[in-house]
């Protein structure tokens, strides 16, 4: 029973393509996040969704769009992929009522060639 | 802007004690948490401080001083398996933002 699962684990694609990464949590949490981790291991927050509403949208290109069909899912869609998008993308979830621990998915290593 | 500063690297030997400091500057600060990440793995939660003082969880302890915008993670009785990256992270009052520092790489040698 994986708490936060994201698919695929690896994604190799060509520049200009459109791709999606899926994320699901079975913890009943009300907030989900997407992070980008670059080669220097910096975890940069991209989006935060709370009860299906976008709370944060950092300086992320509009080629990236989060899509949340329900409270348990937060997918990441990326249009017109660029070389600089290559990174590991992590989905995470937390409960704002307890505000202690965030649970992370296993990560998706995206390589744009 | 929001930022958290922590050392980039720390080295130590098995059995030693290491302290990783974190200073933060964030809007609407609520609490400070610590995460561990091994190479190729996902960040995993270690500790959380919402109030000033020390929180102890086994070999790991975390401290927070809100007046100084400062916290630290203390790792005792270091083991080789503790070699990993450690991140401090700050969340806001609404619990809708979790901002990470750039991470500290801890290398433990025998």
Interface residues (C-beta under 8 A of the other chain):
Chain A: X31 X33 X35 X40 X41 X42 X43 X44 X45 X48 X50 X55 X56 X90 X92 X94 X95 X96 X97 X99 X100 X101 X102 X103 X104 X105 X106 X107
Chain B: X30 X31 X33 X35 X37 X41 X42 X43 X44 X45 X48 X50 X85 X87 X89 X91 X94 X95 X96 X97 X98 X99 X100 X102 X103 X105
